[in-house]
Amino acid sequence: MKSILSLIISFYITVEIIGREYSFDNSQDTSSTYITIHLINYGWHTGLLFPVNETTKKKIPAIKYFENYDYVDIGWGDEEFYQHPDFNLYLAAKAILYPTPSVVRVEGYNLEMKFIIDRTEFAIRFQITEANFNKLADFINNSFLLTDNNDYKVTSKQRDGKVVFYSSHLKYHLMNTCNTWVARAFNSAGFQIEPTGIITDNQLFTKIRKFGKVLKNF
């Protein structure tokens, strides 16, 4: 009897630990609908990968311009460095030394997920409720700088329009990098992650990995 009681106690302790480690705040959501998203990193770029469907196009209007793709990768970064075709040390240094203008980067993919992941440094899959996805979408939408006509301001297009850069009203600097932006996005969606102090991709990976399924590690 004592051994059975100990087993039951151990079971509930294990469940509690797992629940605390992988939970995030969806207390206001009663929906059973879940949306799958991915966090991907290419070393120089960290972004959020979304399927292109009616839900994502409705909640993140920028996605509707990529309706011929299966997925879109949305990220944020310094305006000059992000749009430069090659690595530029001067632009990189300028981006972190003082606040600079920024852009939102959107790239379309017509590849199977496994091929996208193969190209990454790391990839994590998350399943979030529709209510929390809406909060995440609001954060992304609020990162754009819109025109007086409430439209997007395209700063450049690359790779025959597969990659589009849009103006953002946010400022990029050492303490507010693309990894900080992603951490803030997850925080806005209810994940218990503190964005302050998350500067590098390694820091982001360490903090956020416990909330999802790691598909590819560093």
C-alpha positions as a Markdown table, in Angstrom:
| # | Residue | x | y | z |
|---|---|---|---|---|
| 1 | Met | 0.0 | 0.0 | 0.0 |
| 2 | Lys | 2.8 | 2.3 | 0.9 |
| 3 | Ser | 4.6 | 1.7 | -2.4 |
| 4 | Ile | 1.4 | 2.3 | -4.4 |
| 5 | Leu | 0.9 | 5.6 | -2.5 |
| 6 | Ser | 4.5 | 6.6 | -3.2 |
| 7 | Leu | 4.0 | 5.8 | -6.9 |
| 8 | Ile | 0.8 | 7.9 | -7.1 |
| 9 | Ile | 2.6 | 10.9 | -5.4 |
| 10 | Ser | 5.6 | 10.6 | -7.7 |
| 11 | Phe | 3.2 | 10.5 | -10.7 |
| 12 | Tyr | 1.4 | 13.8 | -9.6 |
| 13 | Ile | 4.8 | 15.5 | -8.9 |
| 14 | Thr | 6.0 | 14.5 | -12.4 |
| 15 | Val | 2.8 | 15.8 | -14.0 |
| 16 | Glu | 3.0 | 19.1 | -12.1 |
| 17 | Ile | 6.7 | 19.6 | -13.2 |
| 18 | Ile | 5.9 | 18.9 | -16.8 |
| 19 | Gly | 2.8 | 21.1 | -16.7 |
| 20 | Arg | 4.8 | 24.0 | -15.3 |
| 21 | Glu | 7.6 | 23.6 | -17.8 |
| 22 | Tyr | 5.5 | 23.5 | -20.9 |
| 23 | Ser | 2.6 | 25.6 | -20.0 |
| 24 | Phe | 1.7 | 29.1 | -21.1 |
| 25 | Asp | -1.2 | 31.4 | -20.3 |
| 26 | Asn | -4.3 | 30.5 | -22.3 |
| 27 | Ser | -6.6 | 30.9 | -19.3 |
| 28 | Gln | -9.0 | 33.1 | -21.3 |
| 29 | Asp | -9.3 | 30.7 | -24.2 |
| 30 | Thr | -12.0 | 28.1 | -24.4 |
| 31 | Ser | -11.4 | 27.1 | -28.0 |
| 32 | Ser | -10.2 | 23.7 | -29.0 |
| 33 | Thr | -8.6 | 25.0 | -32.2 |
| 34 | Tyr | -4.8 | 24.9 | -32.3 |
| 35 | Ile | -2.5 | 26.5 | -34.8 |
| 36 | Thr | 1.0 | 25.2 | -35.6 |
| 37 | Ile | 3.8 | 27.7 | -36.0 |
| 38 | His | 7.6 | 27.3 | -36.1 |
| 39 | Leu | 10.5 | 29.3 | -34.9 |
| 40 | Ile | 13.5 | 29.1 | -37.3 |
| 41 | Asn | 17.0 | 30.5 | -37.3 |
| 42 | Tyr | 19.5 | 30.8 | -40.1 |
| 43 | Gly | 22.3 | 32.3 | -38.0 |
| 44 | Trp | 21.9 | 35.8 | -39.4 |
| 45 | His | 18.1 | 35.6 | -39.3 |
| 46 | Thr | 15.5 | 34.5 | -36.7 |
| 47 | Gly | 11.9 | 34.4 | -37.8 |
| 48 | Leu | 8.4 | 32.9 | -37.2 |
| 49 | Leu | 7.1 | 30.5 | -39.8 |
| 50 | Phe | 3.4 | 30.4 | -40.5 |
| 51 | Pro | 1.3 | 28.3 | -42.9 |
| 52 | Val | -0.5 | 30.3 | -45.5 |
| 53 | Asn | -4.2 | 29.7 | -45.0 |
| 54 | Glu | -7.4 | 31.6 | -44.5 |
| 55 | Thr | -6.8 | 32.1 | -40.8 |
| 56 | Thr | -3.3 | 33.4 | -41.1 |
| 57 | Lys | -4.2 | 35.7 | -44.0 |
| 58 | Lys | -7.1 | 37.1 | -42.1 |
| 59 | Lys | -5.2 | 37.7 | -38.9 |
| 60 | Ile | -1.9 | 38.9 | -40.4 |
| 61 | Pro | -2.9 | 40.8 | -43.6 |
| 62 | Ala | 0.7 | 41.0 | -45.0 |
| 63 | Ile | 0.5 | 37.2 | -45.6 |
| 64 | Lys | -2.2 | 37.7 | -48.2 |
| 65 | Tyr | 0.4 | 39.0 | -50.6 |
| 66 | Phe | 2.1 | 35.5 | -50.3 |
| 67 | Glu | -1.0 | 33.4 | -51.0 |
| 68 | Asn | 0.8 | 31.5 | -53.8 |
| 69 | Tyr | 3.2 | 30.1 | -51.2 |
| 70 | Asp | 2.7 | 27.3 | -48.6 |
| 71 | Tyr | 4.5 | 29.1 | -45.8 |
| 72 | Val | 5.8 | 32.5 | -44.8 |
| 73 | Asp | 8.7 | 33.4 | -42.6 |
| 74 | Ile | 8.3 | 36.7 | -40.8 |
| 75 | Gly | 11.2 | 38.4 | -39.0 |
| 76 | Trp | 12.4 | 41.8 | -38.0 |
| 77 | Gly | 15.7 | 43.6 | -38.0 |
| 78 | Asp | 17.9 | 46.7 | -38.8 |
| 79 | Glu | 16.8 | 48.4 | -42.0 |
| 80 | Glu | 20.2 | 48.7 | -43.8 |
| 81 | Phe | 21.9 | 45.6 | -42.5 |
| 82 | Tyr | 18.9 | 43.3 | -43.1 |
| 83 | Gln | 18.4 | 44.4 | -46.7 |
| 84 | His | 22.1 | 44.3 | -47.6 |
| 85 | Pro | 22.9 | 41.4 | -49.9 |
| 86 | Asp | 26.1 | 40.4 | -48.1 |
| 87 | Phe | 27.5 | 40.6 | -44.6 |
| 88 | Asn | 28.7 | 44.2 | -43.9 |
| 89 | Leu | 30.7 | 44.8 | -40.8 |
| 90 | Tyr | 30.1 | 48.5 | -40.8 |
| 91 | Leu | 26.3 | 48.2 | -41.1 |
| 92 | Ala | 26.4 | 45.5 | -38.4 |
| 93 | Ala | 28.3 | 47.7 | -36.0 |
| 94 | Lys | 26.1 | 50.7 | -36.7 |
| 95 | Ala | 23.0 | 48.6 | -36.1 |
| 96 | Ile | 24.0 | 47.7 | -32.5 |
| 97 | Leu | 25.8 | 50.8 | -31.4 |
| 98 | Tyr | 22.8 | 53.1 | -31.5 |
| 99 | Pro | 19.0 | 52.9 | -32.3 |
| 100 | Thr | 18.4 | 52.6 | -36.1 |
| 101 | Pro | 15.4 | 52.3 | -38.3 |
| 102 | Ser | 14.1 | 48.8 | -38.9 |
| 103 | Val | 12.1 | 46.6 | -41.3 |
| 104 | Val | 9.8 | 43.6 | -41.2 |
| 105 | Arg | 11.0 | 40.9 | -43.5 |
| 106 | Val | 8.6 | 38.4 | -45.1 |
| 107 | Glu | 9.7 | 35.4 | -47.2 |
| 108 | Gly | 7.5 | 32.9 | -49.0 |
| 109 | Tyr | 8.3 | 29.2 | -49.2 |
| 110 | Asn | 7.0 | 26.5 | -51.5 |
| 111 | Leu | 9.0 | 23.7 | -49.8 |
| 112 | Glu | 8.1 | 20.7 | -47.6 |
| 113 | Met | 8.7 | 21.5 | -44.0 |
| 114 | Lys | 11.5 | 19.0 | -43.7 |
| 115 | Phe | 13.5 | 20.8 | -46.4 |
| 116 | Ile | 12.9 | 24.2 | -44.7 |
| 117 | Ile | 14.2 | 22.7 | -41.4 |
| 118 | Asp | 17.2 | 21.2 | -43.1 |
| 119 | Arg | 18.4 | 24.7 | -44.0 |
| 120 | Thr | 18.1 | 26.1 | -40.5 |
| 121 | Glu | 20.5 | 26.3 | -37.6 |
| 122 | Phe | 17.6 | 25.4 | -35.3 |
| 123 | Ala | 13.9 | 24.9 | -35.6 |
| 124 | Ile | 11.2 | 24.5 | -32.9 |
| 125 | Arg | 7.5 | 23.7 | -33.5 |
| 126 | Phe | 4.7 | 25.1 | -31.3 |
| 127 | Gln | 1.0 | 24.5 | -31.1 |
| 128 | Ile | -0.9 | 27.4 | -29.8 |
| 129 | Thr | -4.6 | 28.2 | -29.3 |
| 130 | Glu | -6.4 | 30.4 | -31.7 |
| 131 | Ala | -6.8 | 33.0 | -29.0 |
| 132 | Asn | -3.1 | 33.2 | -28.3 |
| 133 | Phe | -2.3 | 33.1 | -32.0 |
| 134 | Asn | -4.5 | 36.2 | -32.4 |
| 135 | Lys | -2.4 | 38.0 | -29.7 |
| 136 | Leu | 0.8 | 36.9 | -31.6 |
| 137 | Ala | -0.7 | 38.3 | -34.8 |
| 138 | Asp | -1.6 | 41.6 | -33.2 |
| 139 | Phe | 2.1 | 41.9 | -32.0 |
| 140 | Ile | 3.3 | 41.3 | -35.6 |
| 141 | Asn | 0.8 | 43.7 | -37.1 |
| 142 | Asn | 1.7 | 46.4 | -34.7 |
| 143 | Ser | 5.4 | 46.1 | -35.8 |
| 144 | Phe | 4.6 | 47.5 | -39.3 |
| 145 | Leu | 4.7 | 51.2 | -40.1 |
| 146 | Leu | 1.6 | 51.9 | -42.2 |
| 147 | Thr | 1.0 | 54.7 | -44.7 |
| 148 | Asp | -1.7 | 57.4 | -44.3 |
| 149 | Asn | -3.9 | 55.1 | -46.3 |
| 150 | Asn | -3.3 | 52.3 | -43.8 |
| 151 | Asp | -1.2 | 50.3 | -46.2 |
| 152 | Tyr | 2.2 | 48.7 | -45.9 |
| 153 | Lys | 5.3 | 50.6 | -47.0 |
| 154 | Val | 7.5 | 48.3 | -49.1 |
| 155 | Thr | 11.2 | 49.3 | -48.8 |
| 156 | Ser | 12.6 | 46.6 | -51.2 |
| 157 | Lys | 11.9 | 43.3 | -52.8 |
| 158 | Gln | 14.5 | 40.5 | -53.4 |
| 159 | Arg | 14.6 | 37.2 | -55.2 |
| 160 | Asp | 11.9 | 38.1 | -57.7 |
| 161 | Gly | 9.5 | 39.1 | -54.9 |
| 162 | Lys | 9.9 | 36.0 | -52.8 |
| 163 | Val | 11.4 | 38.2 | -50.1 |
| 164 | Val | 9.7 | 41.6 | -49.2 |
| 165 | Phe | 10.8 | 44.2 | -46.7 |
| 166 | Tyr | 8.3 | 46.5 | -45.1 |
| 167 | Ser | 9.0 | 49.6 | -43.0 |
| 168 | Ser | 8.6 | 49.3 | -39.2 |
| 169 | His | 8.2 | 52.0 | -36.6 |
| 170 | Leu | 10.4 | 50.1 | -34.1 |
| 171 | Lys | 14.1 | 50.9 | -33.4 |
| 172 | Tyr | 16.8 | 48.3 | -33.6 |
| 173 | His | 19.8 | 48.4 | -31.2 |
| 174 | Leu | 22.0 | 46.1 | -29.1 |
| 175 | Met | 19.3 | 45.5 | -26.5 |
| 176 | Asn | 16.5 | 45.1 | -29.0 |
| 177 | Thr | 17.6 | 42.6 | -31.7 |
| 178 | Cys | 15.6 | 40.3 | -33.9 |
| 179 | Asn | 15.8 | 37.7 | -31.1 |
| 180 | Thr | 14.4 | 40.2 | -28.6 |
| 181 | Trp | 11.6 | 40.9 | -31.1 |
| 182 | Val | 10.7 | 37.2 | -31.3 |
| 183 | Ala | 10.8 | 36.8 | -27.5 |
| 184 | Arg | 8.4 | 39.8 | -27.3 |
| 185 | Ala | 6.1 | 38.1 | -29.8 |
| 186 | Phe | 6.0 | 34.9 | -27.8 |
| 187 | Asn | 5.5 | 36.9 | -24.6 |
| 188 | Ser | 2.5 | 38.7 | -26.1 |
| 189 | Ala | 1.0 | 35.3 | -27.0 |
| 190 | Gly | 1.0 | 34.2 | -23.4 |
| 191 | Phe | 4.3 | 32.4 | -23.1 |
| 192 | Gln | 6.1 | 32.8 | -19.8 |
| 193 | Ile | 9.3 | 34.2 | -21.3 |
| 194 | Glu | 10.9 | 37.5 | -20.3 |
| 195 | Pro | 12.2 | 39.3 | -23.4 |
| 196 | Thr | 14.6 | 41.7 | -21.5 |
| 197 | Gly | 18.1 | 40.4 | -21.9 |
| 198 | Ile | 17.5 | 38.1 | -24.8 |
| 199 | Ile | 19.9 | 39.4 | -27.4 |
| 200 | Thr | 21.4 | 36.4 | -29.2 |
| 201 | Asp | 19.8 | 33.4 | -30.9 |
| 202 | Asn | 21.4 | 31.1 | -28.4 |
| 203 | Gln | 19.7 | 33.0 | -25.5 |
| 204 | Leu | 16.4 | 32.8 | -27.3 |
| 205 | Phe | 16.7 | 29.1 | -28.0 |
| 206 | Thr | 17.6 | 28.3 | -24.4 |
| 207 | Lys | 14.5 | 30.2 | -23.1 |
| 208 | Ile | 11.9 | 29.2 | -25.6 |
| 209 | Arg | 12.8 | 25.5 | -26.4 |
| 210 | Lys | 10.9 | 24.1 | -23.4 |
| 211 | Phe | 7.6 | 25.4 | -24.7 |
| 212 | Gly | 7.7 | 23.5 | -28.0 |
| 213 | Lys | 9.2 | 20.5 | -29.8 |
| 214 | Val | 12.8 | 21.0 | -30.9 |
| 215 | Leu | 13.0 | 19.7 | -34.5 |
| 216 | Lys | 16.6 | 20.8 | -35.1 |
| 217 | Asn | 19.2 | 21.8 | -32.5 |
| 218 | Phe | 22.3 | 23.9 | -32.8 |
